[in-house]
């Protein structure tokens, strides 16, 4: 078994030519876990401990979504589900992940989406299906977006951040994003360094990208009703960014679902309790791996 503790940075191109950057680490022979971060974050959000622990067993592919981290931030394309789907497909193709999904699906990847990353997973599945996927993990995630979409219901911290979070004026943006930043970690006792790091990733995301990600409407309820791979829905009961009802809604639609609701936890379960997060994700992936 070969473990890459700090994997190489790689890149590929989306369907519109956007450069998508991602990092590969962990067990080269393990099942691939594709990690898709949330709104105004990057592949660094998961934290070194979570990546190191999951990397003991799995090949980790942590993606910087378009407009975030080191990926390109084009002027347009953020409102097109097919373009988001193409970004994920480009990464999977570049990494040779092309088939045999389904329960016990051999080489199929498990897609792990936090927050907006859950929506991107659904974008991908709606366009490309589950041939390359063996399961999905939705972490504090939305699965639809737009007025009235139950799978996209946000909480008070997210509502309070808009529209100031999209401002190019630093003082306005920082003030608006204050409660949002705290929600990523929950109570900051012992989490101060993580809170600062996540807040820094948010501010590093261009304001126009922060705005553009909300400038679309899409429902994936029908997709979830017919999803033919298992899913883990993991959500904090006190999530003030993506309301827990969004997770419960997704779980109510998915035929093969495991639900885990963390009492008293806000929007960042993997920050609140990294070891529990690793254990639950590992348990789910191993259940997917079993015939």
C-alpha positions as CSV (number, residue, x, y, z in Angstrom):
1,X,0.0,0.0,0.0
2,X,1.4,3.4,-1.0
3,X,0.2,6.5,0.8
4,X,0.6,10.0,-0.6
5,X,0.3,12.3,2.4
6,X,0.7,15.4,0.3
7,X,-0.6,14.5,-3.1
8,X,0.2,16.2,-6.4
9,X,-1.7,19.2,-7.7
10,X,-3.3,18.3,-11.0
11,X,-5.5,20.1,-13.5
12,X,-8.0,19.4,-16.2
13,X,-10.4,21.5,-18.4
14,X,-14.1,21.8,-18.1
15,X,-16.4,21.7,-21.2
16,X,-16.0,25.5,-21.6
17,X,-12.2,25.4,-21.3
18,X,-12.1,26.5,-17.6
19,X,-9.0,25.2,-15.8
20,X,-10.1,23.0,-12.9
21,X,-7.5,22.3,-10.3
22,X,-7.6,19.4,-7.8
23,X,-5.3,17.6,-5.4
24,X,-4.8,13.8,-5.2
25,X,-3.6,12.2,-2.0
26,X,-4.0,9.1,0.2
27,X,-3.9,5.4,-0.7
28,X,-3.3,5.0,-4.4
29,X,-4.9,1.6,-4.4
30,X,-8.0,2.7,-2.5
31,X,-11.5,3.5,-3.7
32,X,-11.6,7.0,-4.9
33,X,-13.4,9.6,-2.8
34,X,-14.1,12.9,-4.7
35,X,-14.4,15.8,-2.3
36,X,-16.5,18.8,-3.5
37,X,-16.4,21.8,-1.1
38,X,-19.1,24.4,-0.5
39,X,-19.9,28.0,-1.5
40,X,-16.9,30.4,-1.2
41,X,-14.5,27.7,0.1
42,X,-11.9,25.5,-1.6
43,X,-10.4,22.0,-1.4
44,X,-8.4,23.1,1.7
45,X,-11.7,23.3,3.7
46,X,-11.6,19.6,4.8
47,X,-8.6,20.0,7.0
48,X,-5.4,18.1,7.3
49,X,-6.6,15.6,9.9
50,X,-9.6,14.5,7.9
51,X,-7.6,14.2,4.8
52,X,-4.9,12.2,6.5
53,X,-7.3,9.8,8.2
54,X,-9.4,9.2,5.1
55,X,-6.3,8.9,3.0
56,X,-5.2,5.8,5.0
57,X,-7.8,3.8,3.1
58,X,-8.9,5.8,0.1
59,X,-7.6,7.7,-2.8
60,X,-8.7,11.3,-2.2
61,X,-9.5,13.7,-5.0
62,X,-10.2,17.1,-3.5
63,X,-11.4,19.5,-6.1
64,X,-11.4,23.3,-6.3
65,X,-14.7,24.2,-7.9
66,X,-14.7,26.7,-10.7
67,X,-14.2,30.2,-9.3
68,X,-12.7,28.9,-6.1
69,X,-9.2,28.1,-4.8
70,X,-6.7,27.7,-7.7
71,X,-9.3,26.9,-10.4
72,X,-10.1,29.5,-13.0
73,X,-12.8,32.0,-12.3
74,X,-14.5,32.6,-15.7
75,X,-16.9,35.5,-16.3
76,X,-19.9,33.2,-16.9
77,X,-21.1,29.6,-16.7
78,X,-22.1,29.5,-13.0
79,X,-25.8,29.2,-13.8
80,X,-25.5,26.2,-16.0
81,X,-25.9,22.7,-14.4
82,X,-24.3,21.1,-17.5
83,X,-21.1,23.1,-17.1
84,X,-20.9,22.1,-13.4
85,X,-21.5,18.5,-14.4
86,X,-18.7,18.8,-17.0
87,X,-16.2,20.0,-14.4
88,X,-16.8,16.9,-12.3
89,X,-16.8,14.6,-15.3
90,X,-13.5,16.1,-16.5
91,X,-11.8,15.3,-13.1
92,X,-13.2,11.7,-13.0
93,X,-12.1,11.1,-16.6
94,X,-8.6,12.5,-16.0
95,X,-8.3,10.2,-13.0
96,X,-9.5,7.1,-15.0
97,X,-12.8,6.8,-13.1
98,X,-15.2,5.8,-15.8
99,X,-17.4,2.9,-14.8
100,X,-18.7,0.1,-12.6
101,X,-20.8,2.1,-10.2
102,X,-23.8,0.9,-8.2
103,X,-23.9,-1.1,-5.0
104,X,-20.7,-3.0,-4.5
105,X,-19.6,-1.3,-7.6
106,X,-15.9,-2.1,-7.8
107,X,-14.0,1.0,-9.0
108,X,-16.9,3.5,-8.8
109,X,-16.1,6.7,-6.9
110,X,-17.9,8.0,-3.9
111,X,-18.8,11.6,-4.3
112,X,-18.7,13.7,-1.1
113,X,-20.3,17.1,-1.3
114,X,-20.4,19.7,1.4
115,X,-23.1,22.5,1.2
116,X,-23.1,23.7,-2.4
117,X,-21.0,20.7,-3.3
118,X,-24.1,18.6,-2.9
119,X,-25.8,20.6,-5.6
120,X,-22.8,20.1,-7.9
121,X,-23.0,16.3,-7.3
122,X,-26.7,16.4,-8.4
123,X,-25.7,18.5,-11.4
124,X,-23.2,15.8,-12.4
125,X,-25.6,12.9,-11.8
126,X,-28.4,14.6,-13.7
127,X,-26.1,14.8,-16.8
128,X,-23.8,11.8,-16.6
129,X,-25.7,9.3,-14.4
130,X,-24.1,6.9,-12.0
131,X,-22.0,4.7,-14.2
132,X,-18.8,6.0,-12.6
133,X,-20.3,6.4,-9.1
134,X,-20.9,3.9,-6.3
135,X,-22.4,6.2,-3.7
136,X,-22.8,9.8,-2.5
137,X,-22.3,11.6,0.8
138,X,-24.2,14.8,1.3
139,X,-22.7,16.9,4.2
140,X,-24.9,19.9,5.3
141,X,-25.8,20.0,1.6
142,X,-28.3,21.6,-0.7
143,X,-29.5,19.5,-3.6
144,X,-31.7,22.1,-5.4
145,X,-31.6,25.9,-5.6
146,X,-34.2,28.6,-6.2
147,X,-37.2,30.1,-4.5
148,X,-39.5,27.5,-2.9
149,X,-37.1,24.6,-3.4
150,X,-37.2,22.5,-0.2
151,X,-33.8,20.9,-1.0
152,X,-32.2,24.4,-1.0
153,X,-33.6,25.9,2.2
154,X,-30.9,28.1,3.9
155,X,-30.6,29.1,7.5
156,X,-30.4,32.5,9.3
157,X,-26.6,32.9,8.9
158,X,-26.8,32.5,5.2
159,X,-29.8,34.8,4.9
160,X,-28.0,37.4,7.0
161,X,-25.0,37.3,4.8
162,X,-26.9,38.3,1.6
163,X,-26.4,40.6,-0.2
164,X,-23.5,42.1,1.7
165,X,-21.4,39.0,1.2
166,X,-21.3,39.8,-2.5
167,X,-20.0,43.3,-2.0
168,X,-16.6,44.3,-3.4
169,X,-16.2,46.7,-0.4
170,X,-14.1,44.9,2.2
171,X,-15.8,46.4,5.2
172,X,-19.2,45.5,3.9
173,X,-18.3,41.9,3.0
174,X,-16.4,41.2,6.2
175,X,-19.3,42.4,8.3
176,X,-21.9,40.4,6.3
177,X,-19.8,37.3,6.4
178,X,-19.2,37.4,10.1
179,X,-22.0,35.1,11.2
180,X,-21.5,32.9,8.2
181,X,-17.9,32.3,9.1
182,X,-18.8,31.4,12.7
183,X,-21.4,28.9,11.4
184,X,-18.7,27.0,9.5
185,X,-17.2,25.8,12.7
186,X,-19.9,26.3,15.3
187,X,-18.6,27.3,18.8
188,X,-15.0,28.5,18.2
189,X,-13.6,27.2,21.5
190,X,-10.5,25.2,20.4
191,X,-11.4,25.9,16.7
192,X,-10.0,29.4,16.3
193,X,-7.4,28.5,13.8
194,X,-9.9,26.5,11.7
195,X,-12.4,29.3,11.8
196,X,-9.8,31.8,10.6
197,X,-8.7,29.5,7.8
198,X,-12.2,28.9,6.5
199,X,-13.0,32.6,6.8
200,X,-9.9,33.4,4.8
201,X,-11.0,31.0,2.0
202,X,-14.4,32.7,1.9
203,X,-12.8,36.2,1.5
204,X,-10.4,34.8,-1.1
205,X,-13.3,33.8,-3.4
206,X,-14.1,36.7,-5.8
207,X,-17.2,38.6,-4.8
208,X,-18.7,38.2,-8.3
209,X,-18.3,34.4,-7.9
210,X,-20.0,34.5,-4.5
211,X,-22.9,36.2,-6.2
212,X,-23.0,34.1,-9.4
213,X,-23.4,30.8,-7.5
214,X,-26.9,32.0,-6.3
215,X,-28.0,33.3,-9.7
216,X,-29.7,30.1,-10.8
217,X,-32.6,27.9,-10.2
218,X,-32.7,24.1,-10.6
219,X,-34.6,21.3,-8.9
220,X,-33.1,17.8,-8.6
221,X,-35.9,16.2,-6.7
222,X,-36.8,13.9,-9.6
223,X,-33.1,12.8,-9.8
224,X,-33.1,11.9,-6.1
225,X,-36.3,9.9,-6.3
226,X,-34.7,7.7,-8.9
227,X,-31.1,7.6,-7.6
228,X,-29.8,4.1,-8.0
229,X,-26.8,4.3,-5.7
230,X,-26.8,4.6,-1.9
231,X,-26.4,7.9,-0.1
232,X,-25.4,9.1,3.3
233,X,-27.1,12.3,4.4
234,X,-25.0,13.9,7.2
235,X,-26.3,17.2,8.6
236,X,-26.1,19.2,11.8
237,X,-29.4,19.9,13.5
238,X,-28.4,23.5,14.3
239,X,-27.1,24.3,10.8
240,X,-27.5,28.0,10.3
241,X,-26.2,28.0,6.7
242,X,-28.2,25.1,5.1
243,X,-31.3,24.3,7.2
244,X,-31.4,20.8,8.4
245,X,-34.8,20.5,6.6
246,X,-32.9,20.5,3.3
247,X,-31.0,17.4,4.3
248,X,-34.2,15.7,5.6
249,X,-36.0,16.5,2.3
250,X,-33.2,14.9,0.3
251,X,-33.3,11.9,2.5
252,X,-37.0,11.5,2.1
253,X,-36.6,11.2,-1.6
254,X,-33.5,8.9,-2.0
255,X,-34.5,5.2,-2.1
256,X,-31.3,3.9,-0.5
257,X,-30.3,6.3,2.2
258,X,-28.5,6.4,5.6
259,X,-29.3,9.4,7.7
260,X,-27.0,10.9,10.4
261,X,-28.2,14.1,12.2
262,X,-25.7,15.6,14.6
263,X,-27.4,17.2,17.5
264,X,-26.3,20.8,18.2
265,X,-23.9,20.9,15.3
266,X,-23.8,23.8,12.9
267,X,-22.6,23.8,9.3
268,X,-19.2,22.2,9.6
269,X,-19.5,18.6,11.0
270,X,-16.0,17.7,9.9
271,X,-14.7,20.6,11.9
272,X,-16.9,20.0,14.9
273,X,-15.8,16.4,15.3
274,X,-13.3,15.2,12.7
275,X,-12.9,11.7,14.1
276,X,-16.7,11.1,14.1
277,X,-16.9,12.4,10.5
278,X,-14.1,10.1,9.3
279,X,-15.7,7.1,11.1
280,X,-19.2,7.8,9.6
281,X,-17.9,8.4,6.1
282,X,-15.6,5.3,6.3
283,X,-18.5,3.1,7.6
284,X,-20.7,4.2,4.7
285,X,-18.0,3.7,2.1
286,X,-17.3,0.2,3.4
287,X,-21.0,-0.6,3.2
288,X,-21.0,0.5,-0.4
289,X,-17.9,-1.7,-1.0
290,X,-19.5,-4.8,0.3
291,X,-21.3,-7.0,-2.3
